[in-house]
C-alpha cells in the first residue's frame, strides 16, 4: 500500500487549515451563546403553555388514520374557503419540526413516513386529505414551495435521527425541483407555470444551503456539487431579479412587483441573520452581507413602515405599539377593505427580531424588546380547547381575501396549524428554515464536517 507523505510544508498547510476552521467554529459558538444576554427580557411560552400547544397538534394528528394534521380544523363549512379535511403540505412540515424539537420522534415519523411513501421523486401535492391521504381537496397541484419545506423537514429529521432515508427523501425532492422550469436561476412554482415566486426560492435556497453540506460530507460529493451549482443560480436570481435596491425590499416574484411581508422576513431566515452579520470568510455567498449588499437595519425599518399595522388600522409607526404585521401594504388593505394582523407572519417577524436581538448594542436590545412586545400579543389570541391551545391565522373574526389581486387566497377561521407552529418557533427563538445546522448547530457532524460549513473550498482537507 502506498503511504501518503505530506512533508513538513504539507503538514504545516494542513495544520493552518485546521486552525482556521477551529477559530471559525469558536467564533460561531461564541455568537450562539449571545441569546442568553437577553433571555430574561424575552417573553416566551410557559412550560404549561408550550405543552398545551404541542398537545393540540398531537391531538389533531391522532384524529388522522394517515398521520396528517387538518390545517384548519374549526373553520366552518364555507364554499368560498373550502378547507375541510385539508392537510396542507407546508403545515405538515412545520408540525413535524415542532414534534422533533419536542423530542417526539413517533409523531414526526408519521409525517415523515407519509411523504416518503408518496413518490416524492415525482413531486408532492400541496395538500392531502387528512382522513384518506388522497391529494387535495385544496391546491391539487405540485408546487415548488411546499416541496422545499418537506425537504427542510427531512433535513431536520436526519439531524435528529441520523436516518439515511431522510437524506434520500430530501435528495428526491431537490432533484424534482431542479427539473422545474428555471428563469434567471430562479425556479418556477409549477411544472407548467413560468411564474417564479421569491418566497418559494428563499425556502429552496435555505434547503439547498444545508443539503449540499450533508450530501458532500455524508453521501455523495457529486450530489453536493450538483446542489451547490443549483444554489448559486437561485442565489443569483434572488439578488439580481427579486431584490429592489431602490425600495430596499424584495419583490413578490419575477416581474411581480407587489409588496408582501413574507418574502422580506424570510430573507433574514433563509440567509441566517447571524451568519449574515458576521460575514464569515469562507462561508457560501448566499449568507454573506458582502454578497447581497443589503444593510439590515434600514431593511427592517422599511419592513416596519410598509407592513406593521397599528390598533387604529394605520400602517407604519412604532412596532412597540403595533397589533402585528399585515400580508401586504396599505394599498392592499384598502382594496381588501380592512387591515389585519397576520398572526403567522407576525410570528415569523418575531423570530427575525429574536435573531437580530442577540447582541449587546442598543439596536440589538431594541429588536429584542420588539420581539417581547409582539410575543405578549400572542397571549390575547390563543384559542383554548380543554388545555390544548392553538392560534388563529389572522386577528379578524371573518374570512377575507389576503391579497387584492388573488381571489383564491382567502383566510380561514379558528386555530391554524401553521400559525401555532410559528408561535412555537417564535417563543423558542428558533429559525425552522435552517435548524439542522443552526439552532441545533451541528447535530452529529464531525469536526471536519463542521469546518466545511465555513470553509467549503477546503472541505475534507
N, C-alpha and C positions, 0 to 999 in steps of 0.2 A: 504493500500500500504506500503510495507516495505521500510523504509528510509535507504539511504546509509550513513554510518558514518565512515569517514576515520580516525578520531582521529588526535591528534597533529602530530604524526610521519607521517601519511599518507598525511596530508596537506603539511607537510614540503617537502616530496619527490616530490609531485606534483608541488609545488612552484619552487623547484630547477630544475625540468624538464622544466617548462615554461621559467625560466630564461635562461637555456641553449639554448633552442630554440630561444629565443629572441635575445641572443647575436650572435647566428649563422646568424640570419636574418640581424642584424645590420652589421656584418662583410661582408655579401654578398652584401648588398645595398651600403656599402661604396666602395666596389670593383666595383659595377655597375657604380658609378659616375666617375670612372677613365677615360673613354673615353673623357671627357671634357678637360683633360690635353693636349691632342694632337689634339683637334678638329680644331684648327687654321691651322695646318700643313697638314691635310689630305684632298687631293683634292677629291671633290665629284661632282656629277652632280648638275648643277644649277636647280632651280625650274622649269624653262622652259624646260630643257633637260629631267628631270625626267617625266614631264608631257607629253613630246613628246614620250618618251619611253613607258609610260603607254598607251598613245593614240594608238600607233602601236599595242599593244597587244589587246586592246579593239576593234579596227577596225578589226583585224583578227577574233576575236570571233563573231563579228556582221555579218560576212560573212557565219557563220555556222548555219544551222537550228537546230542543236542539242547542240550548245553552246561550241564546241570544237575548238581549235586553230590549224590550219595547221602548223606543226612544221617547215617546210622549204618552205614557200610559193613561193619563187622565184627560186628555183632550177630548171634548165632546164630539159626538158624531157631527161631521160638518163636510158637506160636499165640496166646499171651497178649500179646505185643508184636510185632506183625507190621509191621516197618518195612523189609522187604526192598525195595530199589529206590525207597524213598520219598525224594523230594527236597522237603523242607518249604519252603514259600514264604518264610517268615521267615528260614530258614537261607540261602537263595539271596541274599536282600537283604544279609545280613551278609557273605557271601563276596564279593559284588560290591563292597561298600565296602572290604573288605580289598584286593581287586585294584586298585581305584582309588588307594588310598593307597600301594600298592607301585609305582605307575606303570604297571601292566599294563592298558592300555585294551582290549587284544584280548580278554582273559578276561572283563573287565567287560562288554564289548559283547555277548558271547554270552548273558549273563544278561539284559541289557537288551533285546536283540532278541527273546528268547523271550517275555518278558512283554508287550512291545509288540505282539506278534502274537497274543495270547490274548484279544482283545476286552475290554480292561480296563474299557471303559465299562459292561460288564455284570458287573463284579466278577471277581476272580481266585480260583481254588480255593486251599485251604490247603496242598495238596501235589500233586505231579505225579510220574509215573514217570520216573526219570532216564534210562531207555533209550528210551522211546517218546514222552514228553511228554504222555501222556494224564493226565487228572485222577486223583488217588488214588495209592496204594491206601489211605492213611490220610487221615482228615478230609476226606471227599468233600463238602466244604461251602465256601461262600464267606464266610469270616469277616472281620470288620472289621479286626482287629489285623494279620494278615499283609498285607492290602491296604495299610494305612497304612505298613507297613515298606517295601513296594515303592515307595510314593510317596516315602519318605525316601531310598531308594536312587536314585530318579530325580533328586532334587534334588542329591545328591552327583554324579551323572553329569553333570548340567548344569554344576555348579561346575567340574568337571574338563575338560569338553569344549566347553561352550557350545552343545551340540546342542539346537536348539529342540524337537526331538521328545521330549526328556526332559521339558520343561515340559508338553507335550501329554499324555504318559503320566501325569505327576503330577496334572494337571488332571482327566483322565478318572477316575482313581481317587478323587480328592476328591469329585467330583460324584456318583459312585456311592455313596460312603459317606454323603453328605448325603441320599441317597434312603432310607436305612435308618430304621427307627423311632427316634424320639427320646423320651427321658424326662427331664424337668427339664433339658434342654440336653445331656444325655449321649446317646451313640449306642449302639444295641443291637449285640450281637455278630453277629447274623444277621438276614436279612430277615424270617424267620418266628419269631424268638425275641426276646422282650422283655427278656431278661437284659442288663444293662449292666455291662460289665467296666471296672474302674478302670484296669487295665494297658492295655487297648486304647485307652481315651480319653486316657491320658497320651501314648501313642505318637501318637495323632491330633492332640493339642494341639501336640506338637513339630513334626509335619508341617505343620500349618496355620500355625504361627507363622513359618515360613520361606517357605512357599508364597505367603502373602499379600504379602510384600515383593517377591518375584520377579514375581508377577503384576502388581502395581501399577507397578513400575518398568520392566518389560521387555515386557509383553504386553498387559494389559488392566486399567484402573483398576476397571472394573465387576467383573471377577473378583476383584481384590484386596479390594474392598468386600464381596463375597459371602463370601469366605473369612474376612475379619475378623469379620463378623457370626456366622458359624458358630463361630469361635474363641472369641468372647465367651460363647456358650452352653455350649460344652464346659468352658471355664474355670470358669464359674459352677457347673456340675454338680460338678466336682471339688472346688471349695472348699466348697460348701454341702451336698452329699449324699454325697461319697466320703470326706471327712476327718472324723475323730472327735476333736475337741479334748480330750475327757476322757481319752483314752488317748494322744494325741499321734501316732497312726498312721492310715493310710488303710485303709478297708475294701477287701475284695476286689472289691466291686461294689455296685450299688444294692440295698439291703436284703439284702446278703450280707456278714455281719459277721466272716467268718473272717480271722484274722491271716495274711498272706502277705508274704514278703520283697520280691518284685519290685515291687509297687505302691509301696513306700516308697523303695526305692533309685532307682527310675525317676522318682520325683517330682523328685529333685535333677538328674537327667539331662535331664528334659523342660523344666524351667524354666531350666536352665543355672545352676548354683550360683554362678558368679562374677557374673553379672548380678544374681542374687538378693541376694548380699551387698552389692553396690554400691547397689542400689535407684536406678538411673539415672533422673533425671527425663525424662519423655517416652517412656520405653520402654513396651511393652504391659503391661497389668495382669498378664498371666499370668506375667511374670518378676519382678515387684516384691514384695519382702517385705512392704511395707505393705498390699498387696492380700491376701496369703494369711494374714498374722498368725501365721506359723509360725516359731519360733526354731530355728535349725539345730542347735546343739549338743545341746539336750535331745532333739530328734527322733533324732539319730544315736545318742545314749545309749540311747533306747528301742529302736531297731532292734537294737542290740548285745545288750541284755539279753533281747530276745524271740527272736532268731533265731541268734545266734552259738552254735556248738557246740564244746565242749572235747574234747580227746582221749579223756576218760573217758565221753563221751556226755552230760554235763550241759550245760544251756543257760545262757547269760549268761557272766559272768566277764570276764576280761581278753582283749580281741581279740588282743593280742600273743602269747597262748598258744593261741588257738583253732585248730582244724583247718579252720574255714571257717564258712559260713552254711547253714542248712537252708532248705527251701522254706517251712516254716511253724514253729509254736511247739512247745513241749514236749508239749502235749496231742495235737497231730497226730502227733508222733513216737511217742508212747506207743501211740496207736491203730494206727499203721502197724506197730509192733513194733521199730523200730530208728531211732536218729538217724543222720543222714548229713551230709556236706558236699556241697552242690550246687555243683559247680565253676563252672558258667556264672554262677549267681547270685553266687557269691563274687567272681568277677572283675568283675561289674557293681559290686559294692561297692568293689572296688579303684579303679575309675575314679572313683567318688564321693570316696573318700579322697584320691586324687591331685588332684582339683579343689579340694577343701577344704584341701589341704596347700600350696596356692600362696600362702603369706603368710609373715610373719615372727613372728607371735605364737606363744606356747608351744603353743596349741591347734592351730595350723596345723602346727607341727613334729610334734606327736603324731599328727595324721592322716597325715602323710607317712610316719611311722615304721610305722604300722599297714599302710599300703599296701605298704611294703617287706617287712614280715614275711609278709604273705599272698602276695606275689609269690614269695617264696622257697619257699613250699609248693608252688607250681606245678611246680617243678623235679622234685619227687618223684613227680609224677603223669603226666608226659609219656609218650607211647607212641611209641617209635622204630621206624620201618619203613624201614630202608635209607636213613638220613639224611633221612627225611621224618617229621616229628613231628606228632601230634595229641594232643588232651587229652580225657579222658572226661567224661561228663555228671555223674556223681557219683563219690565215692570208695569206693563199695561194689563188691564183686565179683559181685553178683547183682542182678537186677531187683526192683524193689519199687514199691509204689503211692506216688506223690508226695504226694497228699492223701488223707486217710482217707475223705473224702466224695465222691471221684471215682474210681470203679473203672476208668475208661477211660484214665486218665493214669498210665502205668507207665513207669519209667525204662528206657532202653536201655543196652546194654553196648558197650565198645570206644570208639574215638575218635569224637568228635562234631563236626560242622561248626560248630554254633552255639558250643559251648564253645571250640573252637580259635580262632574269630574273636574272641570276647570276651577270650581271653588276649592276642591281638594288640593289641586296643584298650587293655587294662589295662597292658600293657608300655609302650605309647606314651603312655599317659595321654590317650587320645582318646575323646571322647564321640560315638558314632556317631549319636545322635538328632539332633544339631544341627551336624554337621560342616560343611555348606556355608558357614555364616557364623560358625563359631566356631573350630574347630581349624585350618581354612584360612579365616581370618576373613571376607575379603571377595571372594576369588576375583577375578573380572574386573569387579567392581562399580565404578562411577564414584564420585567423591566425593559427588555428590548422592545416589546410592543408598545409600552408607554412612551419610550423615546420616539417611536415612529409617528405618534400623534403630532409631535412638534417638528420632527426632522425627517420628513418623508423622503427627501433626496438621498439620505444616507441610511435608509431603513435596513436593518439587519446587519449592518457592518460592525 
